[in-house]
């Protein structure tokens, strides 16, 4: 017996996918985009940015982007263009200018690189390296006294944290203290910090003959602020797992994640 054909009318109550920007947040970001001189003032830019943020939050392939954000290829091409121009980095950097850098906390965190992130048409390593867990990327981060991100760099996952330590410090405002864990135990690094008039609050390893009598352990307890920052951005699936082939594109995604940490402060 053949079942009767049932005509199901199309749904007309499908809701727009959840977005991330309030009106106040978009107005703030729009002013930065306009002042950068690299983005024309177009009405569809808000929806495009929402699509980019949606993909950052969910980690879906670009082709699976909901049509409410527009054609996926259009959103991706604009993301790639903004990444090439440094526009998305500019959003984060502009908001981070208000950081309170009395104390500076630095650390690094590894993220796994998905198999789709390999195969970029470039001779550069694209900040992907071999570590114990396979292909990975490391985010080197400096946060301020309140745990808000100030500056970050990318490297292959096998790179030691201390390689990027001086660069993190040199790219942030002058601070009274630099706080880091034992992975940054290095006398040349301490000397470089003290030359700038800062205090190095970095514990020495257990086999050190000098010891840690000079450590401010009360201040060191707040080192969790930089680890908290990593925890906050890794709730976004395209940050916690790297899907982007190009380092600059992944850097743009990380910049957007750090931007989202700053936005509530600027939009109160």
ZAVEXKOL-101120 format. One record per atom (N, C-alpha, C, O): x, y, z. Coordinates in pm, whole numbers, plus 32768, in hexadecimal, padded with zeros to 4 digits. Layout:
N
XYZ...
END
This chain:
268
80547F8880008000800080008058807D800080B580888050803A80D97FA7808A81537F9C805581BB7FFE7FDE81D9800280B181F0804D8089825680AE806182D5806780A082FC80057FF9831780977FCF839480588038840080688079840B80D080498450800180AB84BD80058076852E805B8004855A804D80CC855C80B380A585C7810F80F3864480EA816E864380E680AC86AE80D080EC872E80B08104877B813180A687A0817781858793814F81AA87DF81C781CC886C819E822E88828156817F88CC81CB819B895781A48220898681DC8247895C8249826689DB819582E78A0F81C682D38A628244826E8AA7825483368A5B829E832F8AA8831A834A8B3B82FE83A28B5F82AF82FE8B8C833F83108C1D8330833B8C5E83B383498CD883BB834F8C0A841C83718C41849F84008C2184C784208C22853E84578C03846684E28BE28485852A8C5D84BA852A8CC7847A85658C4E852D85A48CC1856F86318CD8853986738C7D8508865B8D53854286E38D78851D87448D35857F872A8D3485F787B38CFD854F88168CC385AA88428D28861488438DA185FD88658CF38688888C8D4B86F689058D9F86D089688D6C869B88FB8E2086EA89678E7C86C989B08EA6874989878E8387B78A1D8EF287388A738F1187A98A838FA687C48AB68FCB882E8A5A8FFB87698A73908A877789F290D4879A898D90C7875589F7912388058989917C8824899491F987CC89F9920C8788892D924C87CE893392C7877E89A6932087AB89EB935B875889BA932A88308A28937E88638AB0934788398B0A939288158ABC92C1883E8B3B928488168B58929C87838BC992BC875E8AF3928E872F8B0892A586A08B2D933686848B83934F86318AEE939586C78B0E942286B18BA0943E86D58BE4948A86908BCF93FF87408C5B941187678CB893D786FD8D1A941786D78C9B935F86CF8CF09320866B8CE9936785E58D4D9371859D8C73939985C38C6493DF85438CBB945C85408CF5947C84D88CC594A185AF8D1A951985B38DAD94F4859D8DF7953D855B8DD7948385D58E62945785C18E79943185308EE1945284F68E1993EB84F58E2693C384688E2F943E840D8E80944183B08DDD94A284288DDE951A83D78E60956883E78E97959C83868E92956F84638F0C95BC847D8F88957784458FEE95B884308F7F94F4842F8FF494AC83FB901594D5836C908794C5833F8FB2950B83248FC89534829A8FD594C182398FF994D581C58FB9944682688FC993D082128F44938D81F38F3F932E81A48ED793BE82308E54937F821C8DEF93EB81F98DE2944F82408DA793D8818C8D3D943681688CC5942181C38CAF93B381F58C78948B81D78C029485822D8B8D944981DE8B48949181958B7893C781EC8B0B938281A88AAE9344820E8AD9931382778A2D934781F089CA9319825189D69284826F89B0925882DC8A0A923482108A0E91A382248A85917482778A9290FD82938ADD91D1829E8B5491A882E78B33916C836F8B789112839E8ACA919D83AF8AA7916584328A8190D284248AAE907F84728A2F90B283C08A04902983AC8A7B8FD083868A818F5C83AE8AD8900883388B508FBD83148BA48F9C838E8BD28F2B839F8BB7900183E48C068FEA845E8BC08F8684B98C038F3384F88B3D8F8C84C08AF38F2A85108B098E9D84D98B168E3E85258B0D8E8F84558B288E0D84198BB28DD9843B8BC48D6284568C158E33843A8C9E8E0D845F8CA38DE284F18CE58D7F85128C5F8E2B85488C5C8E0885D68C118D8485ED8C368D3686448BA88D6E859F8B5C8CF185AB8BB68C79858A8BB58C1485CF8C038C8785208C5F8C1C84FB8CCB8C0C85658CF48B9B85818CFB8C7985A18D5E8C70860C8D258C2586838D6A8BD386C08CA88C4086A48C6B8C02871A8C4E8B6E87048C618B1E87608C228B49868D8BF68AC086758C608A6786378C5D89ED86498CC08AA285EE8D278A5385AC8CF98A0A85308D3E89B085018C878A2F84F98C5289EB84838CA38A1084078CE38A7A84048CA189BC83A08CDF89E383208C978A5E82E78C208A7282FF8CE18AAD829D8CA68B2682648C2D8B05820E8BCC8B51820B8C318A9581C88BC38A70816F8B418A5481BB8AD58A5981818B4B8A38823D8AD58A1A828C8A9D8A9482D58A438A8883288AD28B0982B58AA48B8382F78A108B9A82D589EB8B93826089BB8BB48339892D8BCB831D89188C3B82B8895E8CA082BA88B88C28826188A18C8781F488738D0F822788788D7181DC88468D1782A5881A8D9882DB888C8DFD82E088748E7682E389078DCD82E0897B8E2782E189A78E4F82548A058E9D824489658E1A81F1898A8E35816789CD8DBD812989DE8D56816B89F48DC980AD8A398D5D80698ABD8D3F80AF8B0B8D9A80CB8AD68CC080CB8B4D8C9B81198BCE8CC980D78C2C8CF3811A8BD38CC180518C4E8CE7800B8C678D7D80178CDA8DA9801D8BFD8DCB801B8C0B8E5C802D8C428E7B80B88C9B8ECF80C68C0D8E38811D8C3C8E4D81A68CCE8E2481B38D1E8E6B81EF8CF18DB181798D7B8D8381838DDB8DE1813A8E458E03816F8DB58E0C80C18E0E8E6680768E258EE780C28E948F1D80C28DBE8F1A81038DCF8F95814F8E258F7D81CB8E778FD081F08E108F0A820C8E668EE5827D8EF88EDE82528F508F1382968F118E9C81E38F9A8E8D81B28FD78F13818D904D8F2B81A68F878F6C81508FB78FF1812B8FD5904481A8903E908481B08F79904382098F8F908D82859008905882D1905290A4830F901B8FD582CB90918F9A830B91108FCA82C791728FED830A91108FCB824191868FF681F791A890888213921D90AD8219914290DB82249157916A82409172918782D3919491F882F691649122832B9179913883BA9105917C83FE911591B1846C908F917C83BF901C91C283F68FEC918184798FCC91C684D98FE690FC847B8FB490B784F1901690C185668FEC90C685D9909790C3854790FA90DC85B190E8916885EA90F8917D866290C791C7859290B5925285BC904392608620904B92B1867D8FD89212860F8F689218866C8F9691F786FA8F74923C87598FE4918B870690179165878A907C91CA87BF907491F3883390D991F1876C9143924B8799910C92D287C7913F930C882790A693048784906B938587AA9028937E8832903593DA88838FE29311884C8F9F930188CD900492EA893E8FED931589AF907392A8891F90D592858985912B92FC89B0917A92EF8A0E911E936F896E916C93E58993914B94158A1F919A945D8A5D90D693EF8A5390AB941C8AD790D593BD8B4690A093C38BB5913493658B2A915E93028B8D91A593408C0591E593A98BF9919993008C7791DC93298CF3925792D18D04924F92628D3992C893028CD7934192B08CD1939E92C68D47941892C08D38936692DF8DBD93BD92E98E33940592658E4A947C92628E6A93BB91F88E3B93F491728E3F93E291328DB6937E91498D72944390E28D8E943D909E8D0D945090088D2594B58FDE8D5D93EE8FBA8CFA93F58F298D0894078EEC8C7D93BD8F0E8C2194678E928C6E94808E548BEB947D8DBC8BF794A08D838C5F94538D7D8B8B944F8CEA8B8894348CBE8AF994178D118AA3943D8C3C8AE194208C048A5F93C08B8F8A6C93BC8B4D8AD493728B768A0393138B088A05930D8AC7897B930B8B0C891593098A43897A930889F888FD927989DC88D1922389BD8924926089E8884F91E089BF881591FC895887A7925D8965875D91A888F5879F91BB888C873B919688C186B19132890686A091E8889F865091CD88C685C591818855858091B387E58578910B8872854E90BB880F8508910087E5848791508830844F90E2876C84589121873D83DD9103879783669152879D8308909287DE8369906F883882FB90C688B582F890C588FE8295911088D0836591648948836991E88936832092318997830B920888BD82FA928688A482B3927388B4821D920288B481EB92E188C281D792DB88C8814692CE8953810C92A38962809A92F489BA815892F08A41812293548A4F80B093C28A1880B6932E8A9A804893858AAF7FD493EE8B177FF693ED8B867FC094498AF3804F94B08B50807C95268B0080B095178A9080E1959E8B3B80A496168AFA80D896278B13816D96798AD181AD95DB8B7181A695E48B8F8234959F8B22828595488ADB825495C88B158301958E8AAE835895028AD4838894BA8A7F83BC94DB8B53837794558B83839C94368B6A843093C48B4F8453949D8B748485948D8B668517944F8AE0853D94028AD8859D946F8A7884F2944689F0851394C4899D8526951A899B84CE94CF895B85979545890A85B1951F888685F094AC887086169581882E85FB956D87AB8638958887B386CE95F087E386F995278784871C953B877787AB950D86EC87D494EE8699877F950986D3885594EB864C88859462861D8854944E85A6883B940486778847937D8653881F93658657878992F38646875D93CE866F873B93BF867886AA93CF8707867A9411875786BD9394872A8609939C87B285D593538812863292E387F7865E939488818650935888DF86AE9391896B869993F8897E8658934B89CB86D293728A5886D293758A88876393258A5B87B593D08AE1878193D68B17880993B58BAC880693E78BF687B193628BD6886393408C63887693918C9888EB93858C65895B93E48CFD88D294328D3F893B93EA8DC1895F93D28E14890793C98DD289DE936D8E3F8A0593A28E908A7A93E08E5A8AD693878F128A75939F8F6B8AE7931B8FAC8B0E92D58FE38AB992F88FA58B8F927E8FE38BC092A0904B8C29930C90498C64924190A78C40925991158C9E923190EF8D2C9218907A8D49922D91528D849211913B8E12918790FF8E2A917190BD8E8F912B91178DCE90A490E18DDB908E90618D8D901E902E8D8990F6902C8D5190EA8FB08D0490B88FC58C76908F8F658C3590BA90408C44908D905C8BBC910390598B5B917090888B7D90F090228AE5915F90108A87919590948A52914890EF8A319218909D8A49925A91138A1292A090F7898E929E914A893392DE90828984932D9063890C93428FCC8907934D8F8B896E93488F96888D93638F07888093B08EEC880093B08F3E87A393F18E7A87FB94388E4B8786941B8DB6877393F48D7287D1942F8D8686F9941B8CF986D994A08CB886B594FA8CF9868194AA8C3786D1951F8BEA86A794F38B59869694818B3586B5954F8B06866695358A778664952C8A4286F295658A7C874E94E489D6870494CC89A3878B9549897387D395488967884E95B589578789962F892487C79688899287FE96EB8974884296698A1087E396BF8A80880A96B48A9988A096468AA088D797268AA888E197278AC2897196EE8B4C898F97038BAA894396A68B5789FD96678BD58A2396CA8C498A2A96AB8CB98A0297408C2D8A5B979F8C9A8A7797D18CDC89F698048D4C89FB97C48C9A898597F18CD2890697A88D5488E797E18DB088AD97298D5C890D96D78DD288EE96C78E308966967F8E93895D97098E1289D496F58E608A4F971A8EF38A3E96CA8F4B8A5D97928F0F8A0D97BF8F9A8A0097678FE8899F974B905D89B6973D8FA8893396E88FEC88D2966190108911962E907D88F996288FB6896195AA8FD689A695BA90508A00956490A88A03962890548A47964090C28AA4965991458A5A962891AE8A8296A6913E89EE96C991B789A3965291F4895A9653926B893A95EC91A5893F957791D788F69505920189529496921889249521920C89D394BB92368A3394EA92B38A7C956392CD8A82948E93008AB594B593798AFE951093598B75951692E88BA5955693BF8BA395AF93AE8C15956193818C9094F693B68CAD959793208CD7955692E88D4E95B792E78DC3963092F88DB2958092D48E3995D792CA8EB0960D923D8EC1967E922B8EEF95BD91D88E9D95E5914D8EB295BB90F68E3D9551910A8E01960F90958E1D95EF902E8DBA95E88FA98E0496488F808E4595768F668DF9955F8EEB8E4395518E788DE295048E7F8D83959C8E0C8DFA95988D978DA395BC8D1C8DF595EE8D298E6595A58CA58DBE95C28C2A8E0796528BFD8DF096A18C448DB196748B878E2496FD8B578E1F972F8B3F8D9197A88B398D7A96D38B318D3296FD8B1E8CA8974A8B948C71978D8B888C0A97418C068CB397868C808C8898018C9C8CE098368D0B8CDF982E8C388D2B98A28C478D8199208C558D2C99558BF38CF8994F8CD08D2099C58CED8CCE9A038D6E8D0099BF8DD48D0C9A838D6B8D1D9AC68DE38D4D9ACD8E508CE29AB98EC58D029AE98E2E8C629AE68E978BFB9A5D8EDA8BF19A568F538BDA99F18E918C03996C8ECD8C0099598F298C7899228F978C6A99858EFE8CED997B8F548D6499C98FD68D4F999B90428D739A3F8FC98D169A9290408CFE9A4C909F8C9D9A4D91188CB19A0F90678C3399CA90BB8BD0995391028C10993591748BED991090C18C6C989E90FE8CB198CD916E8D0C989191D98D0F993891558D56996991B88DB799A792318D7299A3929F8DA999E1921F8CFB9A17928F8CB099AA92F48C8F99C4936C8C87993192C38C7C98C0931A8C5E987F93558CDB981993998CD398BA933C8D4F988493748DCB981193258E0497C693588E58980192A98DD8979592548E0A97CE91EB8E6A984791D48E6E977791AE8EB5979E91438F10977490BD8ED6970290AC8EAB97D1905F8ED497B28FD98EA197838F818F1497D28F5E8F6C97048F5E8F1496CC8F088F7D96B98E7C8F4296498E508F27972A8E398F2F972C8DB68EEE97738D538F4B97E88D688F6A97328CEB8F7897738C8C8FD497E18C3D8F8E97D78C1E8F1798498C1E8FD898B58BCC8FA298958B388FB698478B12900C98D48AE78F6498BC8A578F6C98F38A1F8FF099428A5F903498C789A7901198E8896B9093997E895290A399AF894E911499C6894290349A568927903E9AA989A690429B2489A0903C9A698A1A904A9AB28A98904C9AF88AAD90D39ABF8A93913C9B758ADC90CD9BC18AF891489B9C8B8091839BB48B9991F99B628BD691319B408C5E91609AC38C5C91B59AB98CA392199A618C09918E99E58C0291DA99838C6F91B499988CBA915599168C77920098A98CD291DF98898D33925198158D58926698F08D5C929998D98DB8930998A58E3F92D998658E87932698BF8E62925B98968EE49226980A8EE191E897DB8F4791B597C78E6F91EB97448E6291AA96D58EA491FC96D18E9A9277967C8EE891B596018F1C91F295948EB391D9954F8EB8917395878E569236952A8DE7922294998E14922594438DD591E7947C8E7F926B93F38EB3926C93CA8EE091E0935C8EC191B294238F2A919C94078F56911494058EE090B493B58EDD9056945D8E7F90CA94658E0B907193E38DBB907193C48D77900F93988DC290DC93188D7990E392B78DA69078925C8D5B905492C88E1F9045926B8E548FE092938E2B8F5292578E598EF192F88DD58F4793228DA98EC292B38D5B8E7A92B88D498E0192518D2E8EC691E28CE58E8991938D3D8E2891468D0A8DD791A68DC28E2F915C8E1C8DD6917A8DFF8D4391208E048CEF91F78DE28D2492198DC58C9891E18D3D8C6F91B98D2B8BFC91DD8CDF8CCB91A28C5C8CAD910B8C698C9B90D08C238C4990CE8CC38CE7903E8CDB8CD7901E8D138C4C8FB88CF28C1090788D698C1990638DA38B9490638D368B2A90108D378ACF90BF8CD78B3590BF8C668AD6903E8C168AE190068BEC8A7C90108C018B5C8F958BB58B708F1E8BF98B2E8EC78BB78AF68F1B8C7F8B358EAA8CC98AFD8EA78CC38A658E3B8CB78A2B8F1A8CCB8A248F178CCA89928F088C3D895B8EDB8C2B88E98F2D8BD889A88F228B5089778E948B1A897E8E7B8AA889578E378B6A89AF8DAB8B4189A68D798B5089168D118B1A88F28DC48B9A88C48DA58BA588358DEC8B3287ED8E658B2287F98DA08AE587A48DD48A67876E8E3D8A7D87018E958A2986F08E338AEB86B78E978B06864F8F178B41868A8F788B5686418F188B5B870C8F928B8287528FCF8B09879590488AF2878B8F7C8ABB87DC8FAD8A4588258FE989DD87C79045899487EE8FB689D7874C8FF0898186E3900B89D8866A8FB28A1E863A908489D5863990A58A2985C5907B89E3854490AA8976852690228A2484F88FF689F2847790338A41840390338A11839190678AB8841E90978B1083B491208AE4838191788AC483D091318AE482FF91B08ABE82C492198B2B82D7928D8B0D82F391F18BA982C9924E8C1882D092598C4C836091F58C5983A692D58C69838992EA8C9D841092A38D238423926D8D3D848E92A38D7883BC92648DFA83CB91CD8DED83DE91918E3C8427918F8D89839E91008D7583B190E18D42843E90808D6C847C91348CE6846E911E8CB784F8913A8D27855B90F58D3285C1919D8D79853F91B88DEB8596913F8E48859C911E8E7D860690FD8E5C852A90868EB1852890168E76857E8FCF8EC085C390078DF2857B8FA28DB185CE8FC18DC586628F688DE486B190408DB5868790678DC8871490548E5B873B90298E7787AB90738EB786E1905D8F4686FD8FCA8F6287198FAA8FAE87748F718F2586CD8EE28F3986E38EB88F01876A8E648F3B87AE8EF18E9087918ED08E5688148EFC8EB388848EB28EC688E48F748EEB88798FA28F4A88DE8F518FCC88D98F39900A89418F278FF488628ED1906988558E50905888A48E2090B688E38E188FDF88A18D9D8FC588E98DAE8FCD897F8D4D8FE389C78E288FBC89B18E428FCF8A408E3E90628A658E1890868AD58E6790B98A078E6D91498A218DE791908A0E8DCB91F48A508D96915D89B38D1C91A6898C8CBF91CB8A018C90923C8A058CA491708A5F8C4991978ACC8C7A920F8B1C8C29925C8B508CFC921F8B268D3592908B738D1F93138B278D05937A8B658D2B93108AA48D1D93898A548C8C93AC8A378C6F941A8A098C3193508A518BA693678A2C8B4993738AA48ACF936F8A938B7F93828B1B8B2B93968B938AE5941D8B8F8A9B943E8BEB
END
